[in-house]
Amino acid sequence: MIAATADASHQPFTDFKRMHHYFLGYVMSNVVTPSTGQSGSSPTVSPDAQRLAPLFAPLDIRGLELRNRFVFQPHFTALGNLDGSASDDLAAYYEERARGGAALIITESQAIHPTGKMSRRFIHAWDPKVIPNLRKITAGVHAHGARIFSQLTHAGHTSLEHPPHILWAPTQMPEPSSHFSTKAMDEDDIRTVIDGFAISARNAREAGFDGVEIKIAHDGLLRSFASPFFNRRTDQYGGSFENRMRLSIQVLEAIKQAAGDDFPVGVRLCLDEFTPFGYDLEYGLQMAHALEATGNVDYFNSDAGSFSSYWMEIPPAAVAAGDFRRLCSELKKNTRLPVVAFGRINATQQGLDMIRAGEADMLGFARQLITDPETPNKIQRGRGDLVRMCISCNDACLHQVNQEKGIRCIQNPGAGRELTVNERFIKRADSTRRVVVVGGGPAGLKVAEVAAKRGHTVTVLERQRVLGGQVMLAANQPEHSAIAEVTSYLEAVTADQGVKVRTGVTATPEMLLEMAPDVIVIATGSEPNLPNQSDDNAAQARALGRQTLPEIPGLDLPFVVSSDRVLSGEVDVSGRVVVIDDNGHWEAAGTAEYLADRGCHVEIIATHSAVGEDLESGTRTLFHRRAAIKHIGIRTSTLVCEIAPGRVQTAKVFSSGDAVGWGQYLLLPGDEEWIEGVDWVVAVIGRRSREDLYLSLKASTDFSGIQIERVGDCVAPRLVQSTIGEAFALGQTL
């Protein structure tokens, strides 16, 4: 541990056991049950107002009053224009969260210098040409009574705009992500950075921002200078604690001089790098003390993690939430400044407790307000049951922006598209129609929600005893239970909208005719694409050339099963199990972990270069760490060529583009290898649409006067993000 003294020398953090505690964290339980509520409506007083009062008490930051304790945290959206200006989509994105009741909006990081951009989509805070578009953002937020700060940063060694230029850093070393060597900054470079912060803060004030926040966290250059691991200098900017903090302190002074002493300045502060040889909480608190002592900091926005511990910066569901509370609480104990809490907070439970206990002054939300911008208003109205809860999957928010695609959310089709796709745009239909939805998975329930909001009379028929479809199977996987909230929200909102739901019902053409609907929406989903299941409709579809099977000899053997049958408990799998991953997402990885937890000896054969190749990087990294701990064997870039009783033949390939089933055409003599002693094979090799009911209705003259639609996996098996978005769009046309 680093001693909390002014001249603390660098003692590397090597407590790997402490890190494993975070890798094996579990999903926070007992979250609020989700749902709807129309955006933009003024919140009424909740009957539970007294209990919730601390969440909605005003707060003062250097004379700036915030209406409540909800803060929309900074996060990259990839909605910026390529010329460095803010887009209209970005303005609408922030305005939507202000309309939803957040008190303070903190923008995504804006670059203070051309050398400090992580992406081509970063806003050029240093450039006065961007001020007019930034004014659109501040005006939109202010129109709804919220305040807005601009977060300023230089990304330092993570300035990975494509193609990368010279990476500025305190010390020359390989950058952990790209492995490019950095440039050790000279004093002219350092002066350029200080001036960049000052100019950018002045521009922010001119653009109408209420304050700025500087980033000494995550990817920031300032955190790198403060870190004993990243800063090995021996000049006035390194070698001692005071020297390592010098740049941050000079930046704060320059901002106050440029923008005015009355202009609030906050600090996003990494309290613990969670990186081998990085600094820990004790050192982070020492940083907070030094920054507060300058008199130039007006609040702390707590944080943790670095680019080398990405999963702690934006924690997926597998990271325990309680430890973030501990970090916030320790910071609050050691400062007199207001503190913003972070880390997958549940507002009406953990968050409320933290405010009451004096462990934080404000609650920071990023992904929760991406998922449901109306969260503060719904809670204030006493409709916490209709809050759509973030499940921390990172699939459409983080995963998308890492590819420089605009931010999205698997549950909220309007995230990042507020100008064109928005729940507020749902209009009442000209006439009420009777709508029957066959299938109670996410797509079917989303269509039902939107159709009911349009005033239609809606009935959902689901053949299983519970709603949710594949979501509920996925929720049985370790570290994945939070995905059940997708169904919880849709159940709550459809009930609130008066949708009639009938479970345990297999819809037939005769039944549907008796119900006399005006519209039938088929949302019957998909099933595993295996030949050893009794399914005459699938066989007919293959005969007609509508569907195909993977060409793997032995795939029809009785010990080859789907992950659906495993996770539902239909089959009891034991012994040595081979899991085939040709999916690249959660299905194979989660099922393998599920079986390992039940005592199976599991090996995953992945056709791609990594198991779960299409998962967000932090989620995938944590899975691989857990897989190692649970002794799950992994073979990547490997084809399954044949399955025989008790054995599986594999072959290594050199391209993740090679498909399962083509191994017999690629093998050279000696390439093949047999895995012996196999008791079960779980094949995750694609799904096929359950489309027979839809096709029969479309072909029947009995239904010629009824509008027939289909949605979700019934159209084509995909990720839940796509099916919910498609269902939202279809619902608005009914």
N, C-alpha and C positions, 0 to 999 in steps of 0.2 A: 504494500500500500504506500501511496505517496504521502509523506508527512505534510500537514497543513501549515507550513511555515513559509515565510515570504521568499526564502531562497531555496525552496525545495528542489533538489536535484532529480533528474529523471530516473525513476525506478520502474522498470517495465511491469505492466500488468500481465501476469502469467497464470492467473487463477482460472484454469480451464474447467475445473469442476463447477465453478460459479457460472461459466458460460453454458455448460450443459444443462444447468437448471432452467435456463431460458429456452433452450432448444426443446425441452420436454414439457413446456408449459401447456396448460389446458385451457380450452375455450371458456370464457366467462359465462356462467349459467344464469338462469332466471332473468333474461332480458325482457324488455317491454314487448308485448305482443303488438305487431304492426298494423298499418293500413292507410286510409285515405285522408279526406278533408280537402276542401277546395282551396287552392292557393290564393293568396291575396286578400282574403277576408280578414277583417279586424278581429283579433282575439277577444272573446268574452271571458269574464272572470270564472275560473273553475271553482266548483264546490270544494275542491281540495286546495284552495288558494293559500290557506295558512301554512300548510305543510310545504308547499312549493315556493312560498314567498322568498326564501333566500336566492332562488334561481332568477328571480325577476326584480331583485333590488337593484337600484342604480349604483354605479361605481364611478368615481372620479379618477382620471389620469391626467395629472398636471393641468387641472382646470377643465378638462374635456369630459363631459358626462356621458357615460354609456348607459343605455336604458335597461340592460339586464346583464347576465353573466355568460351569455353564449357568444363564443368567438369562432368565426370561420377561419380555420388555420390556412397558412400559405401552402400551396402545392402546385406543382407544374401541371398545366392543362394542355399544352401544345396547341392552344387556340390563338397564339400571337401570329401576326402577319410576318412574312419573310423579310420585310423591310424594317423590322424591329418595332413597328407600331402595334397598338392594341386593336384587335378586330372588334366588329360589332357583336360577334358571338361571345367574345370575352366579356364585353360590357354587360350583355344580357345575362351571362352566367353569374356574375357577381350581383347584379340587381335582383335576380331570383332569390338568392340567399338573404339579401336584405329584406325583401318582401316577406320572406318566410319567418322573420322575427329575430335574426341574429343581430346582436348589438354592435359588433365590431367585425369588419371584413379586413383580413390581411391578405394582400395580393400575393400571387406567386412571385418567386424571386425575380428581380429585374437586374440586369447586368449593369454594372457601373463603369464598364470599360470594354472595348471590343475583345480583349484577351480573356474576358471572364465569362463567356457564354457556354452553357452546357448543351445548348441546342440552337438550331437555326431559328426556332420559334421563341427565343427569349426576347423580352422587351428591352429596348435600348434606353435605359433610364438616363444615361449621360447625354442623350441627344435631345436638344430642345424641339426638334421636329416632331417628336412623339407626344408633346404636351396636348395638342388639340384632341387626339383620340383618348388620351388618359382622362381628359375632362369629361368625356362621355361616361366613363366608368364612375368617376366620383359623383357626377350629377345624378346618375341612376341610383346609386346607393343612398345618397342623401335624401332623395325623393321619398324614401321609405323610412326615414328616421334613424338610419344606421350610420355609423362612423366607418371610415376606411383608412388604413395605413398601407403604405407601399413597403414591401420587403426589398432591401437592397443587398446585393451580394457580388462578390467576385468568386467564381467557381474554382479558381486556382488549379490544382492538379487534375480536377475533373472537368476542365473546360474542353469538353470533347465534341465541340461543334465539328461537323463533317465537311471537308477533311480536317483533321486536327492541325492546329498551328502549334506554336511553342507553348508549353504548359508552364505557367508561373507557379512557383512553390518556394517555401523558405529554404529547402535543401534539395539538391539534385538526388533523385532516387527514382526507380521505376514506379510509374503510376499503377496502383493495384488492379485496375480494371483493364486498361488498354496495354499496360506494360511499356508504354513510351517513357523515356526518361524525361524528367522535368528540368526546367531551368532554375537554378538558384538565383533568386531575384537580387539585383543590386539596389543601391539606395535610390537611384533614379526611378527604377520600377516601383519601389515602395512609395515614393512621393507621388507617382502617377496614380497609384491605387487610392491614396488618401485624398487626392484632388478629385478623383472620380466619385468617391462617396459624397464629398461635399457638393459637387456640381449636381449630382443626381438627387440629393436631398432638396436642394434649392429648386430644381425642376419639379419635384414632387409637390412642394408647397404651392408652386405656381399653378400646377395642374389641379389643385383643389383637395389634395390629400390632407387628412387631419393629423398625420404624423408619419413617421417611418420606423421600420424595424430593421436592424442590421443582423446579419446571419453569422453567428459564431457556432455553427452547427453543421451537421451533415457534410455537404460537399464544400463548404465555404473555405476560402483562403484564410480568413481570420481564425477559424478553428485550427487550421493546419499550423499557423504561426504559434497558436497557444499550446499546441500539443507537443509534449516532450518527444514523442515518437517521430512525428513528421518534421519537427524543427530541431536540427542538430547544429545550428549556427553558434558561433562564439562571439559575434559582434554585439552591437547594442540591441539587436532584435532576436537574440537567442542566448543560451548558456545559463540563464537564471530565470526564475519565474517572472520577475519584474520585466526582464527583457523580452520574454516570450509574449507578454501581455501588452507590450509597448505599442504595437501596431493598432490593436483594437482600441486602446485608449486614445491614441492620436486620431483615429477615425472618428470617434465620438466627439472629440474636441472640435474637429474640422466641421462636422455636421452642425453642431450648435452655432458655430461662428457663421456658417453659410446660410442656415435656414432660420436662425433665431432661437434664443434661449427658451421662448415660449412654445416652441414647436416640439411636441412630444416625441421621444425616441425610446423605443424598446429594443431588447436584445433577445433573439432566439438563441438559447444557450444549451449546448450539448453538455449534459451533466456527467455522462459516462460514455466513453467511446465504444465500450463492449468489443474491444479489439485486442487480440494478444499484443502485449507490450504498449498498449494505449493507456490513457489516463482513466481513473475511476471516479466515483462520486466524491470522495474526499477532495480530490484535486479540482473537480468541477465546482464544488462549493467555495474553494479558495478563489477560483476565477470570479465567481459571483460577488464575493466580498470585494475584490479589487475593482471590479467594474462599478459596483454601487458607490464605492468610496470616491469616485470621480465627480459625483453629483450630476452627471450627464445622462444617466439612465433613469427612465420613468417607470418601467415594468420589466419583468422577466417572463419570457415565453419558454417554458421548460421543454427539454428535448433530450434524446439519447441516440446513440449510434453514430456510425460514420459510414463512408462509402464502402468500407471494408466489412461492415456488419449491417448490410442493407436491410435485413429483416427486422432490425431494431428501430430503424428510421421510420418505416411504414409497416408495422407489425402485422403479419397475417394471423389468421385465427389460431394457429398453433402456438403463438407466443402469449404467455400468461399476462393478463392485464394488471393484476394486483401489484406487480413490482414497479410499474410506472407510477402508481400511486405513491409508493414509498419514496421514489426519487423526488416527486413534486412536494411531498410533505417535508422532506429534509431541506429542500430549498426554501420553503416557506418559513421553516424554523430559523433559518440563517439569514434572512433578509427582512427589511421593513418595507420593501417595495411590493406592489401587487404582483401576483404570480398567476400565469395561465397554466392550467393543468393539461396534460396530453395523454394519449395512449389508450385508445379504444374504450372511452368512457361511456358508461350508461348514465344519462343525465339524471333520471328520476331515482336512481339507486345510488351507485358509487359517487356520481358527481354531486348529488345533493348532500350526501354524507361528508364529502370533502369540503364543500362550502361551509356547512354547519360546524365542522370540526376545526375550521381555520387552517386547513391544509392547502387551500388554494383560494384565489379570489375570483377567477374566471375559469370557464371550462372550454377547452379548445377542441373543436370538431372539424375534421376535413371530410373524411369518407362518409360520416353519418349525414352531413348536410349535402353531400353529393347525392346520396341515396334518397334522402327526403329533405328538401329545402325547407319544408314547413314544420320541421321538428319543434322549434321553439313555440310557434303559434299553437300547434296541436297540444303540446303539454300545457300551455297556459290556458287553453280552452277546456282542459280536463279530458282530452282525447288521446292520452298516451297509448291507449289500446289501438289507435289507428296510426301510430308512427311506423313507418317502414324502416326496419332496422338494417343497418349495414352488417354484412356477414364477413367482412374482412377477407374476401377472396382475392382481392387485388387483380382480378382478371381483366376487367374492362377499364378501370381507372389507371392504375399504375402500369399494367401490361401494355395498354394502348399508347400511353404517352411516351413510354420508353422507345416506341417505334415511331415517335413524332406524329402519331395520329391524334386527333382531337379526343379529349377525355370523354369517357362514357361510363355507364354503370349497368350491371347486368339486370338490376331491378327497375331502374328509372330510365326509360327510353329517351327522355328529354334531356338528360345530362349532357351538357356541351352543345345542345341543339335547341336551346330555350326559345329561339326566335321562330322555329318551325314546328317543333314537337314538344308539346307542353300539356300537362293535365288541365291547365286553365283554359285550354282551347277546346275542350270537350263541350259540345253544344247539344242541347236537347233536340231530339229528332222531331220532324214535323208531325209524325203520327206514331203511336205506340204499336209495336209489333211483338208477336210471341216468338221468342228465340230459344231454341234448344241447343245446348252445347253438349256434345258427347265426348267425355274425357275431362277428368278433373286434375290434370297436371298444370304446370305453370301457364302454358299457352291457353288452355281451355279456361282456366280461372281468370286470366287477364282479359280475354275476350268478354267473359261474363261481366267482369267489373265495369269495363268501358261501356258495354251495351246497356247495362243497368243505369249507369250515370246518364245515358242518353234518353232514359225514360222507358226503355223496353221492359217487358215482362220476361224474365230469364230463368230457365231451369237448366241445371247441370246434372248429367247422368254419369256416374263413375262406377266402373265394374268392380273395383277394389273396395274394401271396407273403409279405407282412409283416402284422403285426397293427397295430391302431391306428385304422383307418378315417380319418375326416376329420382326426383329430389329426395324423397324419403328413403330410398335405397342408399343414395350418396351420404345421407346424414348418419348412416350406420358405420361409416368409415372413421377410423381414428382421426382426431383433430379436424373433423369435417362436420361436426354436429350442427354448427351455426347455420349451415345451408338450409336447415329446416325452417328458418325464419322466412325464407321466400314463400313457403306455403302458408305459414302462420299469418303473414300480412294479407295474402290473397284470400284466405278463409275469413279473416276479420272484415275486410273491406266489402267482400261480396255479401256477407251476412248483413253488414250495415246498410247496404244498398238494396236489401230485400230479395236477393237471389235465392231461389229454392234449390237445394242440393239434395240429390238422392244417391247414396252410395250403395255398393253391393248390387248394382243393376247393370246387366248386360243389354245394351241397346240393340234392338232388332228393327228391321224395316217395318214390321207390323206394329210394334210399339210406337215407333215414331209417327206413323200415320195416325194412330189413335190420338196422339197428343195434338194433332192439327196445328203444327207450328207454321209461322210465316217464313222462318229462317232456321236452317239446321247448320251448325258449325261442327265439323268432325275434327276432333283433337285427340285422336286415339293413340298418338305417340308412335313409338318404335319398339323393336325387340332385337335381341342379339342375333346376328347373322350367322347362325350355326345350322348345319344340316341335320343334326341329331334330335331336333325338336319336332314333335308331331304338329305340322302346320300345313294343311292342304292348300291354303291360300298362298302361302309363301312359295310352295312348290309350283303352283300354277303361275305365279308371277315370274319365277325363274324360267319356266317353260316358254313364256311369252317374251322373254328377253327384257323384262322390266327390272329385274334384279339379278345379281350374280352372287356366287359364293367364292370365297378364297380357295385357291387350288392347292390345298394341303392334304395329301393322303393321310387318312386316319382321323380327320376332323369329325367324322361321324361316330367315333367310338364312344361307348357309354360313359367312360371316365373323363371325357372332355365336356366341361360345363361352362356356363356363362357366369359372369360376375353377378348378374341379376339373381340367379338361383342361389349363389353363395350368400349374398348380402341379405336376401329375403329369408334365409334359413330353410329354403326348400331342400337343399342338399347339405349333408353333414360331411364336410371335407376334413380330412386328417392326413397325417403322414407327410410324405415328401410331395410338394406341390410346385409345378411349373406354371407361372403366370406369363402369358404372351401379351406384350404391350405393343400393339400397332395403333394405339389411340393417341398417345402423347399427352393425355390430360390426366384427370384424377382417377378414372375408372380402374385402370390396372394398378397404379401405385397405391391407391387407397385400399383396394381389395387385398393386395399382397400384405399390407400392414395389418389389416383386419385378421387375416389368417395367421400371421406371425404372432399376434397377440393371443391367439387361441392354441398356440403350441405347435403349429405346423412348421416344418422346415421348408422355407419358401425361396425360390429362385425366380427372378424376373428375366425374361428374354425380350429385349427391346429392339425393334427394327431401327429405331432412331439412334442418334448419338448420345442420348441420355434418356433415362426413364422419366416420364412426365415432361418431355421436351418442350411442350407448348404451355407449360405452367409458367406463371410469373417467377422470376429468378429467385427471389427470396423464399417463396413457398417451395420451390423445387430444391433449393439448397437445404432447407430444414428437413424435407422428406429424406434426402440422401443421408443426412446426419442421423436421423432416427432409424433409417434402414440399417446403417452400420451398427448402431447400438443393439438393434433387434436381430442382428445376424441374418439379414435378408441378402441373399446372393444376387448380384446384378451382372448381366451380360448385355452390353450395348452393341449397336451396329451388327446385329446378329439376326439371321433369318431362321425361322422354323421351317424345315424342309419336309419333315414327315413325322407323324405320330404313330407309334405302334404300342401294343400292350406292354406297359411298364417302362417305356422308353420314348425319348424324343430326340430326333436328329436335328442338329443345327449347323449353320455355316456362317462364318464371319463375312461381312461385306464392307465395302469401302465408301459407300454412299448411303446416306439416310433416305435418299429418294427411291431406293429399291423397295418394292412392295412385298408384303408377306405373300407366300404362295408361288413365287417365281424362282425359288432357290434351285429347283431342278434344272433350270435353264442357265444358271450362273455358275454352278459348281464345277470346279476343276478336280481332277483326281487328288484325293488326300485332304480336300478342304473340309469334308464333313466330320462331325463329331457327334457321338451318341451320349445323351444323358441317361444313365441307367437308374433303375429303382424308383421310377416315378409312379406315385399312387393316383394323382389327379393332375389334370391340365385345366387351367382356367384361361379361356381364350377371349381376349378383348381385341377383336379384329374387325370391328365395325358393327353397324346396326342397320336394320331394314325397316322401312315405314310400314306401319299397320294401316294399309290403305284400302283393304277389301270392302269395308262398309261404305266408304266414300265412293268407290268405283261402282258398287252395286246400286247405290242411290242415284248416282248420275245416269246410270244406264236404264233405270226403271221409269216407265211412263207414269207410274203412280205418283211420282214426285216432280213431275214436269212443272207444276204450278208453285213449287216451293223453292226458295233460294237455297242452294247447297254450296257451302264453302268448306274449306279445310285449312288447318293452321298448325304450325309447330312441326314436330318430328314426323307427323303424318304426311307432310309435304316432302321433307328431307331431314334426316337426323342431323342435328347440329347442337351447339352449345346453348345453354338456357338464355344467354343474352340475346341471341338472334331470335329465338322463338317468342320471347316476351315482347321484343320490339315489333315483330311481325303481328303478334296478336293485338297489341295496342293500336296499330294502324288499321287492322281489319275491323276492330270494334267501332272505330269512328266512322266507318262506311255503312254500318248496319242501320 
